[in-house]
């Protein structure tokens, strides 16, 4: 199989990349100091490597830590959105902003990488549907309902359950996202929240960067009963490359580290967390994940959900380590080659790289038109 030709016809649309937060932390969004037009930046991502990796569309995460209080999280999210717009403008010869499936395909015809935005965590809207609507107006096209911590209206996969899934306000968030045409992202949420969101949604959902829990038993992954609901919903699980989510030994170490954090009362993003994390990694063996681990997850998601409900969400620049063979954004052709060796056809690989997520984008757009014909903006507020 000619992978170069495959990727020319069906470029990768990756569901989740944290370059913007890395740029904030490393250089304060100064792209003179972190010039992604040059290959060899101290990140997993730059424009030459995206091209070599066959990436034609990227959902840039506008992540901010859930530890930021209330309005500070909303402000920081707006700063991330601003940085995304400035990045796309600066590199307009290689990048172009896209908010619809048609605009993605127009970017490809123009020889540029379609740039979409996804907000990672419900804390980004500060319990305000008005803030949600403004993020949509600024181009954000998915919201991950939680990050590592619960919101007051949704349980996270990596926090102690409080709501039991989605609260009534959480259901209203999903409904308003459907009306807007914003994809409901169920990565990071508890399995109960996944099930509640699937029951509430009027449009397909995504998992922007999650893998299969039956293969690697980590709470960040998707249980089989949820994967089995995707054909009825029309959604996609975008398999991630994070070692702790694709390799059992890596998951065991990650879960032990999280338990040690809880015992010490340390939360990621707190002062002192980086030092704790570095010491933990220095004093505990760190297993290595491989490309074969990711292949196993792709195979399982295809088996349970079907080939029309799978995509890719590498989480580049959002994780410290990556599997051997997938160390940066040039790794996608190696993954596709491994899947081709296991019998995936060109049609199936084209669905994996971009066909499925483009379909979901279009279906969400159609659902939004239908919802807007039936109801106006929600005025529901979160109980005090």
C-alpha positions in Angstrom: 0.0 0.0 0.0 1.3 3.5 -0.9 0.9 5.3 2.4 2.0 8.6 0.9 -0.8 8.4 -1.6 -3.3 7.3 1.1 -2.4 10.3 3.3 -2.7 12.6 0.3 -6.2 11.4 -0.3 -7.1 11.0 3.4 -5.0 13.3 5.6 -5.0 12.7 9.3 -7.3 14.8 11.4 -5.9 14.5 14.9 -8.3 15.0 17.8 -6.1 16.5 20.4 -2.7 18.4 20.5 -1.5 20.5 23.5 1.0 22.6 21.7 -0.7 25.8 22.8 -0.3 25.1 26.5 3.3 24.1 25.9 3.9 27.4 24.1 2.3 29.2 27.1 4.5 27.5 29.6 7.8 27.5 27.6 7.7 30.9 25.9 4.6 32.8 27.0 3.1 32.3 23.5 6.1 34.0 21.9 6.4 32.2 18.5 9.6 34.2 17.8 11.1 32.0 20.5 9.2 28.8 19.6 9.1 29.1 15.8 7.1 26.1 14.7 7.9 26.8 11.0 11.3 25.3 11.8 11.8 21.6 12.3 13.5 20.5 15.6 11.6 22.6 18.1 11.7 21.2 21.7 8.2 20.0 21.3 6.5 17.0 19.7 4.9 19.3 17.1 6.1 21.7 14.4 4.8 22.4 10.9 7.4 20.5 8.9 6.9 17.4 11.1 3.1 17.7 10.8 3.5 17.6 7.0 5.8 14.6 7.2 3.3 12.9 9.4 0.5 13.4 6.9 -1.6 15.6 9.2 -4.1 17.7 7.3 -6.3 18.8 10.2 -5.5 19.4 13.9 -7.8 20.1 16.8 -5.6 22.3 18.9 -6.6 22.0 22.6 -7.2 25.2 24.4 -6.6 23.5 27.7 -6.2 25.2 31.0 -5.7 23.5 34.4 -8.9 22.6 36.4 -7.1 24.0 39.4 -7.6 27.5 38.2 -10.6 29.0 40.1 -13.8 30.0 38.4 -13.4 33.1 36.2 -9.6 32.6 36.1 -10.1 29.4 34.1 -12.4 31.3 31.7 -9.9 34.1 31.2 -7.0 31.6 30.7 -9.1 29.7 28.1 -9.7 33.0 26.2 -6.0 33.6 26.3 -5.5 30.1 24.8 -8.1 30.8 22.1 -6.3 34.1 21.3 -3.0 32.4 21.0 -4.5 29.9 18.6 -5.8 32.6 16.4 -2.5 34.4 16.5 -0.6 31.2 15.7 -2.8 30.5 12.7 -2.5 34.1 11.4 1.3 34.0 11.8 1.7 30.8 9.8 -1.1 31.5 7.4 0.9 30.0 4.5 0.7 26.6 6.2 -2.3 26.8 8.6 -5.9 28.0 8.1 -8.7 28.3 10.7 -11.6 25.9 10.1 -15.0 25.5 11.9 -16.9 23.1 9.5 -16.1 20.0 7.6 -16.4 21.9 4.3 -13.8 24.3 5.5 -11.5 21.4 6.4 -11.7 20.1 2.9 -11.2 23.6 1.5 -8.0 23.8 3.5 -6.7 20.6 1.9 -7.5 21.9 -1.6 -5.5 25.0 -0.7 -2.5 22.9 0.6 -2.9 24.0 4.2 -3.5 22.3 7.5 -7.0 22.9 8.9 -6.9 24.2 12.4 -9.8 23.6 14.7 -10.1 24.3 18.5 -11.3 22.1 21.3 -11.7 23.3 25.0 -10.5 20.6 27.4 -12.6 20.6 30.5 -16.0 22.0 31.6 -14.3 24.3 34.0 -13.4 26.4 30.9 -17.0 27.8 30.8 -17.3 28.7 34.5 -20.8 27.2 34.8 -22.1 29.6 32.2 -23.9 28.7 29.1 -23.3 32.2 27.9 -19.5 31.5 28.1 -20.1 28.3 26.2 -21.8 30.2 23.5 -19.0 32.7 23.3 -16.4 30.0 23.0 -18.4 28.6 20.1 -18.5 32.1 18.5 -14.7 32.2 18.8 -14.4 29.0 16.9 -14.3 26.3 19.6 -15.9 23.2 18.1 -15.7 20.7 21.0 -15.8 20.8 24.8 -14.5 18.0 26.9 -17.0 17.8 29.7 -14.4 17.4 32.4 -10.6 17.3 32.8 -8.9 15.3 35.6 -11.2 16.9 38.3 -15.0 16.9 38.6 -17.0 19.9 37.7 -20.0 20.6 39.9 -22.1 19.2 37.0 -20.1 16.2 35.7 -17.9 13.5 37.2 -14.4 13.0 35.9 -12.7 9.6 35.3 -9.9 10.4 37.7 -11.8 12.0 40.6 -14.0 10.7 43.3 -17.6 10.5 42.0 -19.9 13.2 43.3 -22.7 13.8 40.8 -23.1 10.2 39.7 -22.6 11.1 36.0 -24.2 14.3 34.7 -26.4 16.6 36.8 -29.5 18.3 35.3 -27.3 21.3 34.5 -24.8 19.0 32.8 -27.6 17.6 30.7 -28.4 21.2 29.7 -24.8 21.8 28.8 -25.0 18.8 26.4 -28.3 20.0 24.9 -26.9 23.5 24.4 -23.8 22.1 22.7 -26.1 20.1 20.4 -27.9 23.3 19.5 -24.7 25.3 18.9 -23.0 22.6 16.8 -20.3 21.9 19.3 -19.1 18.3 19.6 -19.6 16.7 23.0 -16.2 15.3 24.0 -16.3 12.4 26.5 -12.5 11.9 27.0 -11.6 12.4 30.6 -15.1 11.8 32.0 -16.3 9.0 34.2 -18.1 6.0 32.6 -21.3 7.1 34.3 -20.9 10.6 32.7 -20.3 8.9 29.3 -23.5 6.9 29.6 -25.5 9.9 30.8 -24.2 12.1 27.9 -25.0 9.4 25.4 -28.6 9.3 26.7 -28.9 13.1 26.6 -27.3 14.0 23.3 -29.1 14.6 20.1 -25.9 14.5 18.0 -22.9 12.2 17.7 -20.2 12.4 20.4 -16.4 12.1 20.2 -13.7 10.8 22.5 -10.9 13.2 21.4 -8.1 11.2 23.0 -9.1 8.0 24.7 -8.3 4.3 24.2 -10.0 1.0 25.1 -10.4 0.0 28.7 -10.7 -3.7 27.9 -7.2 -3.6 26.5 -5.7 -1.3 29.2 -7.6 -1.0 32.4 -7.2 2.7 33.1 -10.2 4.9 34.0 -9.3 7.3 31.2 -10.2 4.7 28.7 -13.6 3.7 27.2 -15.5 0.6 28.5 -16.8 -1.8 25.9 -20.4 -1.2 26.7 -19.9 2.5 25.8 -17.9 1.7 22.7 -20.8 -0.6 21.7 -23.2 2.4 21.8 -21.2 4.4 19.2 -22.8 2.8 16.2 -26.2 3.9 17.4 -25.0 7.4 18.3 -22.8 7.8 15.3 -19.8 9.0 17.3 -16.1 8.2 17.2 -13.4 7.1 19.7 -10.1 8.8 18.7 -7.5 6.4 19.9 -4.7 8.1 21.9 -1.0 7.4 22.2 -0.5 8.2 25.9 1.6 5.3 27.4 -0.5 5.0 30.6 -3.6 4.6 28.5 -2.3 2.0 26.0 0.1 -0.2 28.0 -0.8 -2.2 31.2 2.5 -1.7 32.9 2.5 2.0 32.2 -1.1 2.2 33.5 -0.1 0.5 36.8 2.7 3.0 37.4 0.5 5.9 36.5 -2.3 4.9 38.9 0.2 4.3 41.7 1.6 7.8 41.1 -2.0 9.3 41.2 -2.6 7.5 44.5 0.6 8.9 45.9 -0.5 12.4 44.9 -3.8 12.0 46.6 -2.0 10.7 49.8 0.2 13.8 49.8 -2.7 16.1 49.0 -1.0 17.3 45.7 -2.9 18.1 42.6 -1.4 18.4 39.2 -0.7 22.1 38.5 -0.2 23.0 42.2 3.1 24.5 43.4 5.4 21.7 44.1 3.7 19.2 41.8 6.4 19.3 39.2 9.0 18.5 41.8 6.9 15.7 43.2 6.4 14.2 39.7 10.1 14.4 38.8 11.1 12.7 42.0 8.4 10.0 41.5 9.7 9.3 38.0 13.3 9.2 39.2 12.6 6.7 42.0 10.2 4.4 40.1 10.8 2.3 37.1 9.1 3.7 34.0 7.8 1.0 31.6 7.9 1.7 27.9 4.9 1.6 25.6 5.3 0.7 21.9 3.5 1.3 18.6 2.2 -2.3 18.9 0.2 -1.2 22.0 -1.6 1.5 20.0 -2.3 -1.0 17.2 -4.0 -3.3 19.8 -6.3 -0.5 20.8 -7.1 0.4 17.3 -8.0 -3.3 16.6 -10.2 -3.5 19.7 -12.1 -0.3 19.0 -12.7 -1.5 15.4 -13.9 -4.9 16.7 -16.3 -3.5 19.3 -17.5 -0.2 17.8 -16.9 -0.8 14.1 -14.4 0.7 11.7 -16.8 3.7 11.1 -16.4 4.8 14.7 -12.7 5.2 15.2 -10.2 8.0 14.8 -6.8 9.2 16.1 -6.1 11.6 19.0 -2.4 11.5 19.8 -2.2 14.0 22.7 1.1 15.2 21.4 2.7 17.9 23.7 0.2 16.9 26.4 2.2 13.9 27.7 5.8 13.6 28.8 6.5 10.3 27.1 5.2 8.6 24.0 5.3 5.0 22.7 8.4 3.9 20.8 7.6 4.5 17.1 5.3 7.4 17.8 7.6 9.9 19.5 6.4 12.9 17.6 3.8 13.9 15.0 5.8 12.1 12.2 4.6 8.8 13.6 1.2 8.5 11.9 2.5 6.8 8.8 4.2 4.1 10.9 1.0 3.4 12.7 -0.9 3.2 9.4 1.7 0.9 8.0 1.4 -1.5 11.0 -2.4 -1.5 10.6 -2.1 -2.2 6.9 0.1 -5.2 7.7 -2.7 -6.5 9.9 -5.1 -6.3 7.0 -6.7 -2.9 7.2 -7.7 -1.8 3.7 -7.1 1.7 2.2 -10.8 2.5 2.7 -10.6 1.5 6.4 -7.5 3.5 7.0 -9.1 6.5 5.3 -12.0 6.3 7.7 -9.5 6.1 10.6 -7.4 9.1 9.5 -10.2 11.5 8.7 -13.3 10.1 7.1 -15.1 9.3 10.3 -14.4 12.5 12.1 -15.5 14.5 9.0 -18.7 12.6 9.0 -19.3 13.4 12.7 -18.6 17.1 12.1 -21.2 17.1 9.4 -23.7 15.2 11.4 -23.2 17.6 14.4 -23.8 20.5 12.0 -27.0 19.0 10.7 -28.2 18.3 14.3 -27.5 21.9 15.3 -29.7 23.2 12.5 -32.5 20.9 13.6 -32.1 21.8 17.3 -32.0 25.6 16.5 -35.3 25.2 14.6 -36.9 23.8 17.7 -35.5 25.9 20.5 -33.5 29.1 21.3 -30.5 29.6 23.5 -30.8 28.0 26.9 -31.2 30.4 29.9 -30.7 27.7 32.5 -28.2 28.6 35.2 -26.3 26.4 37.6 -27.8 26.4 41.1 -25.8 28.5 43.5 
